[in-house]
Amino acid sequence: MKTITSSTLRSRMKYFLDLVTDSLETIVIPRSNEDDGIVIMPLSEYNSLIETNYLTSTENNRARLSHSLKEIENNDLIETDL
């Protein structure tokens, strides 16, 4: 994660956008409030966060994922032809 000012971003926008795209780097631009800021990240990382949030959004989903992981750890798998 790289933190830069908005002035630095303005002066070298292409460089930083290329950096994010090419290296999966995340850039944070702080604002006036300590807890306020902007994050620039690759779209693939953003989509991954959104999907993870959705998959873990309900207790039933979390339980099903946990159960599936335990099945994998125990090699309790069912082989099928597709």
C-alpha positions, 0 to 999 in steps of 0.5 A: 500500500502506498500513501500519496497526497492528492497533489502528487496524484494530480501531477503524476496521474498516469504513473500512479494509475499504471502502477496500480494496474501493473503491480496490483498496488493499492494507493491511499490518498488521505483527506482532511479527516484522519479517518477519511480518504480515498483508495485506488485499487485494481478492479480485480481486487475490488471485485474480489472484495465485493464477492467475498463480502457477498459470500460471507454476508449471511450466517447460512453462507458462512456456515456452508463455506466453513463446512465445504472447507472442512470437507476439503481438509478431510479429503471428503470429496465427491468426484463427478464427470462434467 
